[in-house]
């Protein structure tokens, strides 16, 4: 059932909305984490490194689909908050059309650029074929990833964060089962994990669509909802493209960092891969706060409830800080045990590189937690260029620091480990000031209009 967040206790609404998101995001991470665990422990370090080398491109595709879906549905959330349900349905129809076109462009584009891209990444020859196969299979199944992210974004825009989680949990279990079947029984190796991933995502998207049709009558699109309106399309693209750009820039940053890491060999790649997965899993509560904040901000912006946005940002900021502290403590003390899940015993070099990355990044989680909150609040208010600008800042800092420290100063992989923390610090300061500037601007404009 749809849920308005424009009245009632803001913190209670956010927590109720966020808890299913945490569970869902953890299970979404389990899609790729389960593949890495299965590949790393059943095939070996080179297979783990192959999936790890593919991870930045996979994450780039995930980020583009998530960014576009969430960006397009900011308007859906605003129309729902304003209780303009006819325009909301037209928004869903327009967003769906744009997503279909985007999937076709991305899938074809990935086939065209895959070989130059892998050469650019300095990929060791021994990993080339498995990495290439994994990426192309994921690209061909991109419709499944886009469909799930789109349907989930629509439901969240209407205040339902629980339903997508149920289907995602079920699909994650299916993914693990299929990966084990394809790798151990059928001997498909690394490509088998990619097939399992696509099939599981497709299942979660299908179940989400069926549920929406049965339980959300306001989302049952009519023929009139599909009418083409160029201005309406442009208004959606103004939100969707900057957010997709923002997410893709972050993905490109990870890609470039990976290309530097790849020059240090398979053991470093495998260690970096394991560390990134541990970090992504630990940071899901903060990321979930960001998603909840975007939905809350969009609905209340549509209802012109600016003070509710301010109150929610303050409360979310404090709680996200607490989560960042707890995640840092857990990773600092238990990282070696967690990393051991991903790899076979007898690979101390891989563990050493993974621990180095985590020990360098953990102290800076505070800044990352604030980025999630302030970026999402601005996104929900419809200012797509600010998150895009923050992503450009992050990209330039991350790549610049990695190149400078790792190569120019000769720090090697340690230089790569400090790249993200520096980017988080720069991005958090920019977003803090941007959020305060724009919410004051919107409040002044609204008061002037209603005098």
Secondary structure, 3 states (H helix, E strand, C coil): CCCCCCCCCHHHHHHHHHHHHHHHHHHHHHHHHHHHHHHHHHCCHHHHHHHHHHHHHHHHHHHHHHHHHHHHHHHHHHHHHCCCHHHHHHHHHHHHHHHHHHHHHHHHHHHHHHHHHHHHCCCCHHHHHHHHHHHHHHHHCHHHHHHHHHHHHHHHHCCCCCHHHHHHHHHHHHHHHHHHHHHHHCCCHHHHHHHHHHHHHHHHHHHHHHHHHHHCHHHCCCHHHHCCCHHHHHHHHHHHHHHHHHHHHHHHHHHHHHHHHHCCCHHHHHHHHHHHHHHHHHCHHHHHHHHHHHHHHHHHHHCCCHHHHHHHHHHHHHHHHHHHHHHHHHHHHHHHHHHCCCCCCCCHHHHHHHHHHHHHHHHHHHHHHHHHHHHHHHHHCCCHHHHHHHHHHHHHHHHHHHHHHHHHCCCCHHHHHCHHHHHHHHHHHHHHHHHHHHHHHHHHHHHHHCC
